[in-house]
Amino acid sequence: KRRIKQGGGNVLSLAPGHPARVFAPGTAIGLAVSRSLGDFALAPHVSCEPDVTEHRLGPRDFFAVWASDGVWEYISNTEAIKTVVNEMVRAGGPNKVDLDAAARVLCGRARELWHAKTGGAYQDDITCVIAQFHALPAKLQELKRRKK
């Protein structure tokens, strides 16, 4: 936020509960991310320069979700995690995980939410990739199966 404001851009939410967006001065063009490839209309406020963080994977790092802003507009981190875990459990466990199916379910949910929120008038790009690092714990799988 500081980088964008120092460069003359604005960061504001259009409505309560909506994510903050980056706006170039004097424009109505807003983007819900501060890093992007190809959004030249918002340069230099939105940058293609990555913000890199290193994280050593531990035994509790089961998977990661990389998704476009069209997914994160209406889906929280918590909802994304629940969706992926439920799909992994539904697929039958650690040896039968279909990460493509989990990504399709997550993207499908994002499309449903865009349609509900905009009446089908608009939908941002929706892209998702999921990588699994460790199998889900057997206890979690069993607990999820029992809830169904």
Backbone torsions as a table, in degrees:
resi	resn	phi	psi	omega
1	LYS	NA	-42.8	-179.5
2	ARG	-62.0	-43.1	-179.9
3	ARG	-59.9	-43.2	-178.1
4	ILE	-66.9	-46.6	-179.2
5	LYS	-66.6	-38.0	177.9
6	GLN	-63.3	-29.2	179.1
7	GLY	-86.5	3.3	177.6
8	GLY	94.4	2.8	178.1
9	GLY	-85.6	172.0	178.5
10	ASN	-121.3	145.9	175.4
11	VAL	-126.0	112.6	178.7
12	LEU	-152.7	157.3	178.7
13	SER	-96.1	137.7	-178.4
14	LEU	-79.2	-21.4	-179.7
15	ALA	-158.4	154.3	177.4
16	PRO	-56.4	135.2	179.1
17	GLY	86.0	-8.0	177.5
18	HIS	-93.8	149.0	-179.9
19	PRO	-67.5	153.7	175.5
20	ALA	-66.9	148.7	179.4
21	ARG	-125.6	153.6	176.2
22	VAL	-93.0	128.9	178.6
23	PHE	-123.6	137.3	171.5
24	ALA	-79.8	147.3	-179.6
25	PRO	-56.6	133.4	175.9
26	GLY	75.6	13.5	178.9
27	THR	-126.0	160.1	175.2
28	ALA	-100.7	6.2	179.8
29	ILE	-81.4	122.7	179.4
30	GLY	-130.6	148.4	-179.8
31	LEU	-132.8	137.1	-175.0
32	ALA	-84.9	13.9	175.6
33	VAL	-133.4	157.2	179.0
34	SER	-102.9	-7.3	177.0
35	ARG	-126.5	134.0	-177.0
36	SER	-161.7	155.9	173.6
37	LEU	-106.3	123.0	172.8
38	GLY	92.0	-1.4	178.8
39	ASP	-91.0	69.1	-173.7
40	PHE	-67.8	-23.8	-178.6
41	ALA	-63.6	-22.4	-178.7
42	LEU	-106.1	5.8	177.1
43	ALA	-69.9	142.8	4.3
44	PRO	-91.8	7.6	-176.1
45	HIS	-69.8	-38.6	173.1
46	VAL	-103.1	126.2	-172.1
47	SER	-112.5	149.4	173.0
48	CYS	-90.9	-3.4	177.9
49	GLU	-71.1	119.7	-176.0
50	PRO	-69.7	152.6	171.8
51	ASP	-102.2	103.5	-170.4
52	VAL	-96.7	131.9	175.2
53	THR	-131.2	137.7	176.3
54	GLU	-99.2	141.4	178.5
55	HIS	-141.4	121.0	177.3
56	ARG	-78.4	122.5	-179.0
57	LEU	-65.8	134.7	177.6
58	GLY	-116.1	179.3	-176.9
59	PRO	-66.1	-17.4	179.8
60	ARG	-97.1	4.2	176.0
61	ASP	-91.4	91.5	-173.4
62	PHE	-83.3	-38.3	-179.2
63	PHE	-160.4	168.8	174.8
64	ALA	-133.2	147.4	178.1
65	VAL	-118.7	123.0	171.7
66	TRP	-110.7	125.2	-176.5
67	ALA	-145.3	155.0	178.1
68	SER	-75.5	168.3	-177.6
69	ASP	-63.6	-21.7	177.0
70	GLY	-65.8	-26.4	175.1
71	VAL	-78.9	-45.6	-173.6
72	TRP	-77.9	-9.6	179.6
73	GLU	-57.3	-43.3	-176.0
74	TYR	-124.0	-1.0	-179.6
75	ILE	-113.4	125.0	179.3
76	SER	-80.7	165.3	175.1
77	ASN	-56.4	-43.4	-178.4
78	THR	-61.9	-45.3	179.3
79	GLU	-64.5	-38.4	178.9
80	ALA	-63.5	-44.3	179.7
81	ILE	-61.9	-47.1	179.5
82	LYS	-60.6	-41.6	-179.8
83	THR	-62.1	-46.5	-178.4
84	VAL	-67.1	-45.0	179.4
85	VAL	-61.2	-46.1	179.1
86	ASN	-59.1	-40.9	179.9
87	GLU	-69.2	-37.4	178.0
88	MET	-64.7	-41.2	179.0
89	VAL	-68.8	-43.1	179.3
90	ARG	-59.2	-34.2	-178.4
91	ALA	-69.4	-16.3	173.8
92	GLY	114.9	10.8	174.7
93	GLY	112.9	-174.9	-169.9
94	PRO	-64.5	-27.5	-178.4
95	ASN	-91.0	-6.9	-177.2
96	LYS	-122.6	19.4	-176.4
97	VAL	-67.2	131.9	176.2
98	ASP	-114.4	92.1	-176.7
99	LEU	-67.7	-28.9	175.7
100	ASP	-62.9	-41.2	178.6
101	ALA	-64.6	-40.9	179.0
102	ALA	-62.6	-41.1	178.2
103	ALA	-66.0	-39.7	178.1
104	ARG	-63.7	-40.7	179.0
105	VAL	-64.3	-44.6	-179.7
106	LEU	-63.5	-44.9	178.9
107	CYS	-66.8	-36.9	177.2
108	GLY	-62.8	-40.5	177.8
109	ARG	-64.2	-41.1	178.1
110	ALA	-62.1	-43.0	178.0
111	ARG	-61.7	-42.8	177.9
112	GLU	-58.5	-44.6	-178.2
113	LEU	-67.2	-40.6	176.6
114	TRP	-60.4	-44.7	-179.3
115	HIS	-62.2	-44.2	-179.2
116	ALA	-65.3	-40.0	-175.9
117	LYS	-77.3	-31.2	-175.4
118	THR	-110.9	1.6	-177.0
119	GLY	65.9	22.7	-179.7
120	GLY	81.3	5.6	-176.9
121	ALA	-76.9	-25.4	-176.6
122	TYR	-154.7	147.2	173.6
123	GLN	-147.9	125.4	177.9
124	ASP	-73.9	171.7	177.6
125	ASP	-63.5	140.6	-177.5
126	ILE	-130.3	109.9	-178.5
127	THR	-140.3	142.5	-176.5
128	CYS	-150.0	139.4	173.4
129	VAL	-131.5	136.6	179.2
130	ILE	-124.5	132.6	175.3
131	ALA	-120.4	134.2	178.8
132	GLN	-100.8	133.8	179.9
133	PHE	-104.9	-37.9	-179.0
134	HIS	-140.6	155.2	175.1
135	ALA	-68.5	148.5	173.8
136	LEU	-64.9	145.1	178.2
137	PRO	-60.8	142.1	-179.4
138	ALA	-57.0	-37.5	179.5
139	LYS	-60.1	-43.8	-180.0
140	LEU	-65.5	-42.1	179.2
141	GLN	-61.1	-45.1	-178.5
142	GLU	-65.5	-43.0	179.4
143	LEU	-60.5	-44.7	-180.0
144	LYS	-64.4	-41.0	-179.6
145	ARG	-64.1	-39.3	-179.7
146	ARG	-66.0	-34.2	-179.2
147	LYS	-66.7	-22.9	-177.4
148	LYS	-81.3	NA	NA
